Amino acid sequence: MWIDDINEEIVPLDRRAMSSAQRRQAILTKPAGSLGRLEELSVKLAGIYREATPKVGRKVIVVAAADHGVTEEGVSAYPSEVTGQMVLNFLKGGAAINVLARHVEAEVVVVDAGVKAKLPPSENLRSLRIGPGTKNMAKGPAMTRAQALRCLEEGMCLAEELVGDGASLLATGDMGIGNTTSASAVTSAITGALSEAVTGRGTGISEEVWRRKAEVLSRALRVNGPDPEDAIDVLSKVGGFEIGMLAGVILGGAKCGRPVVLDGFISGASALIACGIAPRAREYLIASHRSVEPGHRRQLAHLRLKPLLDMRMRLGEGTGAALAMPIIEGAAKCLSEMSTFSSAGVSERSEQRQD
């Protein structure tokens, strides 16, 4: 089965390209280290693209949407039909992700991974539907193992298709009422964090609803007993169709040698699943921002990723990933386009000279 080979198909970053990029950083017209994390990011990009002077081309944000049966437990401030309504908003170009994607000149690919509502055909909608939403994980598994594997495979195939069509930088975004409950469960199961520590406010729920959400999360973990050593089991027991599909996008992007920009909490849950299946995928991930969702810090710590931004955001949709894209492009351009001391005729640092 393909899933057994995916970790071996993801090659380590190109250390030779990274060494060349590091040497070039040392001779660019600036004090060493003065561009801070941009320098670190540019070297990582060199390793991912396998080029000493990498260039970021076509940017694509995959926004996967699905419904969650756990909404039956009253864990969200919004009714489940909002998932389908927001997908229509994406297709019309009226959501925050559409605005920010236009701003950073990125494309948005909207995916129906398992929306309950029947969506009208649209040339801008990819229908990779696994089912009409997951089952209520508080009462049993969210999906079957076969469905979990299909989510991953569909996401991988989509990433491979997008890269084949010229995508240079992939990003993950989401939509799904109830999906912060699912992401919290995935996070607790894989990181071992207590359910209360990873349960956030999601769509802006009240204290009463938060307590109910934390209780539902604990119950789902108790009822299902997801195996933290088996990421596919975790996905099938307490995951979501969009979470699984984005995990597949991460795996596919890494396999194709492309950086994948993570958005916030839901994307972080997808990354936990993907890296649980193929640990090598972690090297291809860029954390765009730190969400205010408490579980996101646990995810980032587990994945050993440092976010580029902290804007106190918690919308999802890929909005944080979109904002990070110009920073990623800027890092690559500084490495590739800046003059060296010799080419610019600028004197290099003298150790004897005092500033």
C-alpha positions as a Markdown table, in Angstrom:
| # | Residue | x | y | z |
|---|---|---|---|---|
| 1 | Met | 0.0 | 0.0 | 0.0 |
| 2 | Trp | 1.2 | 3.5 | -0.8 |
| 3 | Ile | 1.0 | 4.7 | 2.8 |
| 4 | Asp | 3.7 | 2.2 | 3.8 |
| 5 | Asp | 6.2 | 3.8 | 1.4 |
| 6 | Ile | 5.5 | 7.5 | 1.7 |
| 7 | Asn | 8.2 | 8.3 | 4.3 |
| 8 | Glu | 10.9 | 6.8 | 2.1 |
| 9 | Glu | 9.5 | 8.7 | -0.9 |
| 10 | Ile | 10.0 | 12.0 | 0.9 |
| 11 | Val | 13.7 | 12.8 | 0.5 |
| 12 | Pro | 15.7 | 14.7 | 3.1 |
| 13 | Leu | 16.5 | 18.3 | 2.4 |
| 14 | Asp | 19.5 | 19.0 | 0.1 |
| 15 | Arg | 22.3 | 19.8 | 2.6 |
| 16 | Arg | 24.6 | 20.8 | -0.2 |
| 17 | Ala | 22.2 | 23.4 | -1.5 |
| 18 | Met | 21.7 | 24.6 | 2.1 |
| 19 | Ser | 25.5 | 24.9 | 2.7 |
| 20 | Ser | 25.8 | 26.9 | -0.5 |
| 21 | Ala | 23.0 | 29.2 | 0.6 |
| 22 | Gln | 24.6 | 29.6 | 4.0 |
| 23 | Arg | 27.9 | 30.6 | 2.4 |
| 24 | Arg | 26.2 | 33.0 | 0.1 |
| 25 | Gln | 24.4 | 34.6 | 3.1 |
| 26 | Ala | 27.8 | 35.3 | 4.6 |
| 27 | Ile | 28.9 | 37.4 | 1.6 |
| 28 | Leu | 25.8 | 39.4 | 0.9 |
| 29 | Thr | 25.9 | 43.2 | 1.4 |
| 30 | Lys | 24.7 | 43.2 | 5.1 |
| 31 | Pro | 26.1 | 42.4 | 8.5 |
| 32 | Ala | 26.0 | 38.6 | 9.1 |
| 33 | Gly | 22.8 | 37.6 | 10.6 |
| 34 | Ser | 21.2 | 41.0 | 10.3 |
| 35 | Leu | 18.2 | 39.7 | 8.4 |
| 36 | Gly | 17.4 | 37.4 | 11.3 |
| 37 | Arg | 15.0 | 34.6 | 10.6 |
| 38 | Leu | 14.8 | 35.5 | 6.9 |
| 39 | Glu | 18.3 | 34.1 | 6.5 |
| 40 | Glu | 17.3 | 30.9 | 8.3 |
| 41 | Leu | 14.2 | 30.6 | 6.2 |
| 42 | Ser | 16.1 | 31.2 | 2.9 |
| 43 | Val | 18.5 | 28.4 | 3.8 |
| 44 | Lys | 15.6 | 26.0 | 4.5 |
| 45 | Leu | 14.0 | 27.0 | 1.1 |
| 46 | Ala | 17.3 | 26.2 | -0.6 |
| 47 | Gly | 17.2 | 22.7 | 0.9 |
| 48 | Ile | 13.6 | 22.2 | -0.1 |
| 49 | Tyr | 13.9 | 23.4 | -3.6 |
| 50 | Arg | 17.4 | 21.8 | -3.9 |
| 51 | Glu | 18.8 | 25.1 | -5.3 |
| 52 | Ala | 21.3 | 27.4 | -3.7 |
| 53 | Thr | 19.3 | 30.4 | -4.9 |
| 54 | Pro | 15.7 | 29.3 | -4.7 |
| 55 | Lys | 12.8 | 31.2 | -6.3 |
| 56 | Val | 9.1 | 31.0 | -5.2 |
| 57 | Gly | 6.7 | 30.9 | -8.1 |
| 58 | Arg | 3.0 | 30.0 | -8.3 |
| 59 | Lys | 1.4 | 30.0 | -4.9 |
| 60 | Val | -1.7 | 27.9 | -4.1 |
| 61 | Ile | -3.8 | 27.7 | -1.0 |
| 62 | Val | -5.9 | 24.6 | -0.6 |
| 63 | Val | -9.0 | 25.3 | 1.5 |
| 64 | Ala | -10.6 | 22.0 | 2.4 |
| 65 | Ala | -14.1 | 22.0 | 3.9 |
| 66 | Ala | -16.1 | 19.3 | 5.7 |
| 67 | Asp | -18.8 | 18.9 | 8.4 |
| 68 | His | -18.5 | 17.2 | 11.7 |
| 69 | Gly | -21.0 | 15.0 | 13.4 |
| 70 | Val | -19.8 | 16.1 | 16.8 |
| 71 | Thr | -21.8 | 19.4 | 16.3 |
| 72 | Glu | -24.8 | 17.3 | 17.6 |
| 73 | Glu | -23.3 | 17.9 | 21.0 |
| 74 | Gly | -23.6 | 21.7 | 20.8 |
| 75 | Val | -19.9 | 22.5 | 20.7 |
| 76 | Ser | -20.1 | 25.4 | 18.3 |
| 77 | Ala | -21.6 | 28.9 | 18.3 |
| 78 | Tyr | -22.7 | 28.3 | 14.7 |
| 79 | Pro | -25.0 | 25.7 | 13.1 |
| 80 | Ser | -23.4 | 23.1 | 10.9 |
| 81 | Glu | -25.1 | 24.6 | 7.7 |
| 82 | Val | -22.6 | 27.5 | 7.9 |
| 83 | Thr | -20.0 | 25.1 | 6.5 |
| 84 | Gly | -21.7 | 24.9 | 3.1 |
| 85 | Gln | -22.7 | 28.6 | 3.2 |
| 86 | Met | -19.1 | 29.6 | 3.7 |
| 87 | Val | -18.0 | 27.3 | 0.8 |
| 88 | Leu | -20.4 | 29.3 | -1.4 |
| 89 | Asn | -18.8 | 32.5 | -0.1 |
| 90 | Phe | -15.3 | 31.2 | -1.0 |
| 91 | Leu | -16.5 | 30.4 | -4.5 |
| 92 | Lys | -17.9 | 33.9 | -4.9 |
| 93 | Gly | -14.6 | 35.4 | -3.6 |
| 94 | Gly | -16.1 | 37.1 | -0.6 |
| 95 | Ala | -14.3 | 35.5 | 2.3 |
| 96 | Ala | -11.3 | 36.7 | 4.2 |
| 97 | Ile | -9.1 | 34.1 | 2.5 |
| 98 | Asn | -10.2 | 35.4 | -0.9 |
| 99 | Val | -9.3 | 38.9 | -0.1 |
| 100 | Leu | -5.9 | 38.0 | 1.4 |
| 101 | Ala | -5.1 | 35.6 | -1.5 |
| 102 | Arg | -5.8 | 38.3 | -4.0 |
| 103 | His | -3.6 | 40.7 | -2.0 |
| 104 | Val | -0.6 | 38.3 | -2.0 |
| 105 | Glu | -1.3 | 37.1 | -5.6 |
| 106 | Ala | -2.1 | 33.5 | -4.5 |
| 107 | Glu | -4.7 | 31.1 | -5.9 |
| 108 | Val | -7.4 | 29.5 | -3.8 |
| 109 | Val | -8.4 | 25.9 | -4.5 |
| 110 | Val | -11.6 | 25.1 | -2.7 |
| 111 | Val | -12.2 | 21.4 | -1.9 |
| 112 | Asp | -15.4 | 19.7 | -0.8 |
| 113 | Ala | -13.9 | 17.0 | 1.4 |
| 114 | Gly | -17.3 | 16.1 | 3.0 |
| 115 | Val | -19.7 | 19.0 | 3.3 |
| 116 | Lys | -23.2 | 17.9 | 4.4 |
| 117 | Ala | -25.1 | 20.4 | 2.2 |
| 118 | Lys | -25.4 | 19.7 | -1.5 |
| 119 | Leu | -23.2 | 22.2 | -3.3 |
| 120 | Pro | -23.9 | 23.4 | -6.8 |
| 121 | Pro | -21.3 | 22.4 | -9.5 |
| 122 | Ser | -18.6 | 25.1 | -9.9 |
| 123 | Glu | -15.4 | 25.2 | -12.0 |
| 124 | Asn | -13.8 | 26.6 | -8.9 |
| 125 | Leu | -14.8 | 23.7 | -6.6 |
| 126 | Arg | -13.0 | 20.4 | -6.3 |
| 127 | Ser | -15.4 | 17.7 | -5.2 |
| 128 | Leu | -13.3 | 15.1 | -3.4 |
| 129 | Arg | -16.1 | 14.3 | -1.1 |
| 130 | Ile | -15.6 | 11.4 | 1.3 |
| 131 | Gly | -19.1 | 11.5 | 2.8 |
| 132 | Pro | -21.7 | 14.0 | 4.2 |
| 133 | Gly | -19.6 | 14.9 | 7.2 |
| 134 | Thr | -18.1 | 12.6 | 9.8 |
| 135 | Lys | -20.1 | 10.7 | 12.5 |
| 136 | Asn | -20.4 | 12.0 | 16.0 |
| 137 | Met | -17.0 | 11.1 | 17.6 |
| 138 | Ala | -18.5 | 11.4 | 21.1 |
| 139 | Lys | -20.4 | 8.2 | 20.4 |
| 140 | Gly | -17.9 | 6.2 | 18.2 |
| 141 | Pro | -15.3 | 6.6 | 15.4 |
| 142 | Ala | -15.6 | 9.7 | 13.3 |
| 143 | Met | -14.9 | 7.7 | 10.2 |
| 144 | Thr | -13.7 | 4.3 | 9.1 |
| 145 | Arg | -10.1 | 3.5 | 8.5 |
| 146 | Ala | -10.8 | 3.1 | 4.8 |
| 147 | Gln | -12.2 | 6.6 | 4.7 |
| 148 | Ala | -9.2 | 8.0 | 6.6 |
| 149 | Leu | -6.9 | 6.4 | 4.0 |
| 150 | Arg | -9.0 | 7.8 | 1.2 |
| 151 | Cys | -8.8 | 11.3 | 2.7 |
| 152 | Leu | -5.0 | 11.1 | 2.7 |
| 153 | Glu | -4.8 | 9.6 | -0.8 |
| 154 | Glu | -7.1 | 12.3 | -2.3 |
| 155 | Gly | -5.1 | 15.0 | -0.6 |
| 156 | Met | -1.8 | 13.6 | -1.8 |
| 157 | Cys | -3.1 | 13.3 | -5.4 |
| 158 | Leu | -4.4 | 16.8 | -5.3 |
| 159 | Ala | -1.0 | 18.2 | -4.2 |
| 160 | Glu | 0.8 | 16.2 | -6.8 |
| 161 | Glu | -1.6 | 17.5 | -9.5 |
| 162 | Leu | -1.1 | 21.1 | -8.4 |
| 163 | Val | 2.7 | 20.8 | -8.4 |
| 164 | Gly | 2.5 | 19.1 | -11.8 |
| 165 | Asp | 0.6 | 22.2 | -13.0 |
| 166 | Gly | 3.3 | 24.5 | -11.7 |
| 167 | Ala | 2.6 | 25.2 | -8.0 |
| 168 | Ser | 5.7 | 26.2 | -6.3 |
| 169 | Leu | 4.4 | 27.0 | -2.8 |
| 170 | Leu | 1.5 | 25.1 | -1.2 |
| 171 | Ala | -0.6 | 26.2 | 1.8 |
| 172 | Thr | -3.3 | 24.6 | 3.9 |
| 173 | Gly | -6.6 | 26.2 | 4.8 |
| 174 | Asp | -9.9 | 24.8 | 6.3 |
| 175 | Met | -13.6 | 25.3 | 6.8 |
| 176 | Gly | -15.8 | 23.1 | 9.0 |
| 177 | Ile | -18.1 | 23.9 | 11.9 |
| 178 | Gly | -17.0 | 21.7 | 14.7 |
| 179 | Asn | -13.5 | 21.2 | 13.5 |
| 180 | Thr | -11.7 | 22.8 | 16.4 |
| 181 | Thr | -13.2 | 20.0 | 18.6 |
| 182 | Ser | -11.8 | 17.5 | 16.2 |
| 183 | Ala | -8.5 | 19.2 | 16.0 |
| 184 | Ser | -8.3 | 19.4 | 19.8 |
| 185 | Ala | -9.0 | 15.6 | 20.0 |
| 186 | Val | -6.2 | 14.9 | 17.5 |
| 187 | Thr | -3.8 | 17.2 | 19.4 |
| 188 | Ser | -4.6 | 15.6 | 22.7 |
| 189 | Ala | -4.3 | 12.1 | 21.3 |
| 190 | Ile | -0.9 | 12.7 | 19.6 |
| 191 | Thr | 0.8 | 15.1 | 22.0 |
| 192 | Gly | -0.6 | 13.6 | 25.2 |
| 193 | Ala | -1.8 | 17.0 | 26.4 |
| 194 | Leu | -4.8 | 17.1 | 28.7 |
| 195 | Ser | -8.1 | 17.8 | 26.8 |
| 196 | Glu | -8.8 | 20.9 | 28.8 |
| 197 | Ala | -5.3 | 22.3 | 27.8 |
| 198 | Val | -6.1 | 22.1 | 24.1 |
| 199 | Thr | -9.7 | 23.1 | 24.1 |
| 200 | Gly | -10.2 | 26.6 | 22.9 |
| 201 | Arg | -13.0 | 29.0 | 22.1 |
| 202 | Gly | -13.2 | 28.1 | 18.4 |
| 203 | Thr | -15.9 | 30.3 | 16.9 |
| 204 | Gly | -16.2 | 32.4 | 20.0 |
| 205 | Ile | -18.2 | 30.1 | 22.3 |
| 206 | Ser | -19.4 | 31.0 | 25.8 |
| 207 | Glu | -17.9 | 29.6 | 29.1 |
| 208 | Glu | -20.8 | 27.2 | 29.3 |
| 209 | Val | -20.3 | 25.9 | 25.8 |
| 210 | Trp | -16.5 | 25.7 | 26.4 |
| 211 | Arg | -17.1 | 23.4 | 29.4 |
| 212 | Arg | -19.4 | 21.2 | 27.3 |
| 213 | Lys | -16.8 | 21.1 | 24.5 |
| 214 | Ala | -14.1 | 20.0 | 26.9 |
| 215 | Glu | -16.4 | 17.3 | 28.3 |
| 216 | Val | -17.3 | 16.1 | 24.8 |
| 217 | Leu | -13.6 | 16.0 | 23.9 |
| 218 | Ser | -12.8 | 13.9 | 26.9 |
| 219 | Arg | -15.7 | 11.6 | 26.2 |
| 220 | Ala | -14.6 | 11.1 | 22.5 |
| 221 | Leu | -11.1 | 10.2 | 23.6 |
| 222 | Arg | -12.4 | 7.8 | 26.2 |
| 223 | Val | -14.9 | 6.1 | 23.9 |
| 224 | Asn | -12.6 | 5.7 | 21.0 |
| 225 | Gly | -9.2 | 5.2 | 22.6 |
| 226 | Pro | -7.1 | 6.5 | 19.6 |
| 227 | Asp | -3.6 | 5.0 | 19.4 |
| 228 | Pro | -1.1 | 7.8 | 19.5 |
| 229 | Glu | 1.4 | 5.6 | 17.7 |
| 230 | Asp | -0.9 | 5.1 | 14.8 |
| 231 | Ala | -1.8 | 8.5 | 13.2 |
| 232 | Ile | -4.3 | 6.9 | 10.8 |
| 233 | Asp | -6.1 | 5.4 | 13.8 |
| 234 | Val | -6.2 | 8.9 | 15.4 |
| 235 | Leu | -7.6 | 10.4 | 12.2 |
| 236 | Ser | -10.2 | 7.7 | 11.8 |
| 237 | Lys | -11.3 | 7.9 | 15.5 |
| 238 | Val | -11.4 | 11.6 | 16.2 |
| 239 | Gly | -10.4 | 13.4 | 13.0 |
| 240 | Gly | -12.3 | 15.1 | 10.2 |
| 241 | Phe | -12.4 | 14.7 | 6.4 |
| 242 | Glu | -10.8 | 18.1 | 5.8 |
| 243 | Ile | -8.1 | 17.4 | 8.4 |
| 244 | Gly | -7.2 | 14.1 | 6.7 |
| 245 | Met | -7.3 | 15.7 | 3.3 |
| 246 | Leu | -4.9 | 18.5 | 4.3 |
| 247 | Ala | -2.6 | 15.9 | 5.9 |
| 248 | Gly | -2.6 | 14.3 | 2.5 |
| 249 | Val | -1.7 | 17.6 | 0.9 |
| 250 | Ile | 1.2 | 18.0 | 3.3 |
| 251 | Leu | 2.5 | 14.5 | 2.4 |
| 252 | Gly | 2.0 | 15.1 | -1.3 |
| 253 | Gly | 3.7 | 18.5 | -1.2 |
| 254 | Ala | 6.7 | 17.0 | 0.7 |
| 255 | Lys | 6.9 | 14.1 | -1.7 |
| 256 | Cys | 7.1 | 16.6 | -4.6 |
| 257 | Gly | 9.7 | 18.7 | -2.9 |
| 258 | Arg | 7.6 | 21.8 | -2.3 |
| 259 | Pro | 7.3 | 23.8 | 0.9 |
| 260 | Val | 3.9 | 23.6 | 2.6 |
| 261 | Val | 2.8 | 26.6 | 4.6 |
| 262 | Leu | 0.6 | 25.7 | 7.6 |
| 263 | Asp | -2.2 | 28.0 | 8.7 |
| 264 | Gly | -3.4 | 27.6 | 12.3 |
| 265 | Phe | -4.9 | 25.1 | 14.6 |
| 266 | Ile | -6.7 | 22.9 | 12.1 |
| 267 | Ser | -3.7 | 22.8 | 9.8 |
| 268 | Gly | -1.6 | 22.0 | 12.8 |
| 269 | Ala | -3.8 | 18.9 | 13.5 |
| 270 | Ser | -3.3 | 17.9 | 9.9 |
| 271 | Ala | 0.5 | 18.3 | 10.3 |
| 272 | Leu | 0.4 | 16.1 | 13.4 |
| 273 | Ile | -1.3 | 13.4 | 11.3 |
| 274 | Ala | 1.0 | 13.8 | 8.3 |
| 275 | Cys | 4.2 | 13.7 | 10.4 |
| 276 | Gly | 2.9 | 10.8 | 12.4 |
| 277 | Ile | 2.7 | 8.9 | 9.2 |
| 278 | Ala | 5.9 | 10.3 | 7.6 |
| 279 | Pro | 8.2 | 12.1 | 10.0 |
| 280 | Arg | 10.4 | 13.4 | 7.1 |
| 281 | Ala | 7.5 | 15.6 | 6.0 |
| 282 | Arg | 8.2 | 18.0 | 8.9 |
| 283 | Glu | 11.3 | 19.4 | 7.2 |
| 284 | Tyr | 9.0 | 20.7 | 4.4 |
| 285 | Leu | 6.7 | 22.6 | 6.7 |
| 286 | Ile | 6.6 | 26.3 | 7.4 |
| 287 | Ala | 4.4 | 27.5 | 10.3 |
| 288 | Ser | 2.8 | 30.8 | 9.2 |
| 289 | His | 1.5 | 32.1 | 12.5 |
| 290 | Arg | 0.6 | 31.3 | 16.1 |
| 291 | Ser | -3.1 | 30.9 | 16.6 |
| 292 | Val | -4.8 | 32.0 | 19.8 |
| 293 | Glu | -6.2 | 28.5 | 20.1 |
| 294 | Pro | -4.3 | 27.1 | 23.1 |
| 295 | Gly | -3.8 | 23.7 | 21.5 |
| 296 | His | -1.8 | 25.4 | 18.7 |
| 297 | Arg | 1.2 | 26.0 | 20.9 |
| 298 | Arg | 1.2 | 22.3 | 21.8 |
| 299 | Gln | 1.1 | 21.4 | 18.1 |
| 300 | Leu | 4.0 | 23.7 | 17.2 |
| 301 | Ala | 6.1 | 22.5 | 20.1 |
| 302 | His | 5.5 | 18.8 | 19.1 |
| 303 | Leu | 6.4 | 19.6 | 15.5 |
| 304 | Arg | 9.4 | 21.7 | 16.5 |
| 305 | Leu | 8.2 | 24.6 | 14.3 |
| 306 | Lys | 8.6 | 28.4 | 15.0 |
| 307 | Pro | 5.7 | 30.5 | 13.6 |
| 308 | Leu | 6.6 | 33.5 | 11.5 |
| 309 | Leu | 3.8 | 35.7 | 12.8 |
| 310 | Asp | 1.6 | 36.2 | 15.8 |
| 311 | Met | -1.4 | 38.3 | 14.8 |
| 312 | Arg | -3.8 | 36.9 | 17.5 |
| 313 | Met | -5.8 | 35.2 | 14.7 |
| 314 | Arg | -8.1 | 32.2 | 14.9 |
| 315 | Leu | -10.2 | 32.3 | 11.7 |
| 316 | Gly | -8.6 | 29.5 | 9.7 |
| 317 | Glu | -9.4 | 29.4 | 6.0 |
| 318 | Gly | -5.6 | 29.7 | 5.3 |
| 319 | Thr | -5.6 | 33.4 | 6.2 |
| 320 | Gly | -2.4 | 33.2 | 8.3 |
| 321 | Ala | -0.7 | 31.2 | 5.6 |
| 322 | Ala | -1.6 | 33.8 | 3.0 |
| 323 | Leu | -0.1 | 36.6 | 5.2 |
| 324 | Ala | 3.1 | 34.6 | 5.6 |
| 325 | Met | 3.7 | 34.1 | 1.8 |
| 326 | Pro | 5.3 | 37.5 | 1.1 |
| 327 | Ile | 7.7 | 36.9 | 4.0 |
| 328 | Ile | 8.7 | 33.5 | 2.5 |
| 329 | Glu | 9.1 | 35.1 | -1.0 |
| 330 | Gly | 11.1 | 37.9 | 0.6 |
| 331 | Ala | 13.5 | 35.5 | 2.2 |
| 332 | Ala | 14.1 | 33.7 | -1.1 |
| 333 | Lys | 14.6 | 37.0 | -3.0 |
| 334 | Cys | 17.0 | 38.4 | -0.5 |
| 335 | Leu | 19.2 | 35.3 | -0.8 |
| 336 | Ser | 18.9 | 35.2 | -4.6 |
| 337 | Glu | 18.9 | 38.8 | -5.7 |
| 338 | Met | 21.0 | 40.7 | -3.2 |
| 339 | Ser | 24.5 | 41.7 | -4.3 |
| 340 | Thr | 27.6 | 40.3 | -2.8 |
| 341 | Phe | 30.3 | 42.5 | -1.3 |
| 342 | Ser | 32.5 | 41.9 | -4.2 |
| 343 | Ser | 29.9 | 42.3 | -7.0 |
| 344 | Ala | 28.7 | 45.6 | -5.4 |
| 345 | Gly | 32.2 | 46.9 | -4.7 |
| 346 | Val | 31.4 | 47.2 | -1.0 |
| 347 | Ser | 34.1 | 46.7 | 1.5 |
| 348 | Glu | 33.7 | 43.8 | 3.8 |
| 349 | Arg | 33.8 | 43.8 | 7.6 |
| 350 | Ser | 37.1 | 44.3 | 9.2 |
| 351 | Glu | 37.5 | 42.7 | 12.6 |
| 352 | Gln | 39.9 | 45.4 | 13.7 |
| 353 | Arg | 37.3 | 48.2 | 13.0 |
| 354 | Gln | 35.1 | 49.2 | 15.9 |
| 355 | Asp | 31.5 | 50.5 | 15.3 |
